Amino acid sequence: MKKTKSKSKHGYALYIIGAIAIIIALCTLTFYWSHFSGEVSSKHNVWAEFGDFIGGVLNPVFGFLGLIAILITVSLQANELSLTRDELERSSEALESQNNTFLKQSFENSFFQMLNLHNTVLNSMEVDGRYENEEYKGRECFEMFMFAIRNGIVEAKPPYVAEDTIENQVEKGYAVGYSKYPQYLGHYFRLIFNMLSFVDNADNRGVDKLFYVDLFESQVSENELLVLFYYCLTNHGRSNLAPLAKKYRLFKSLRKELIGDDSLIELWDCYEGELLEN
């Protein structure tokens, strides 16, 4: 609309200049014939004088009007270039917005596929319970994983064994618990690490990374968080999952009273600042 109005104004101005030029030319001819009336001459010198008169009067006028017309045309072109530039900028912004939307949709599709894979892996788990004919399936299996790792850590703590550092206590205890369910825990830890890495490496445009990690955490049971927490205390977990868990505060809703054992609460307090605070 703005471009059309601008074109109309400049077009009217050019029409007016043309009309003025015609009027001036007619007035000049009328003035000439009214003062130098007579028949059309066949003499060369008379036509030469007529040409000099018309040229002398109209050339400066037409030159001035032509200059104005050129200035108006230049102004029109500058205005059109400005409008074209604005339209290109708006088109660029629209394309960028569409690209961001596409990237976000692509990210969300992949993320929710990974969530579905996470649920599929959980549902495929099946382990024997602590009693005869007792069986755990799906998320229930993490109760057994948690007990195995926790008991391994407790048994690795003095006075059950010689005096040792907390780091070695965790490493030895975790290894005992992990050795009972390696076919499930190894796959599970790799899946969680890849999921958090995928979120962390996502393009920042339109992606609230913390929101998606919180969304994942909302679907994870407390026993799963405990198992992941123990894993992050090991040498292997510290090198991959722990930095991401801390960055996105994966364990912020985990309560230390869930551990239940004084020795493990002591262990929790030792690592709380490292893994729970950001």
Beta strands, then each sheet from edge to edge (+ up, - down):
strand 1: 126-128
strand 2: 135-137
sheet 1: 1+ 2-
end
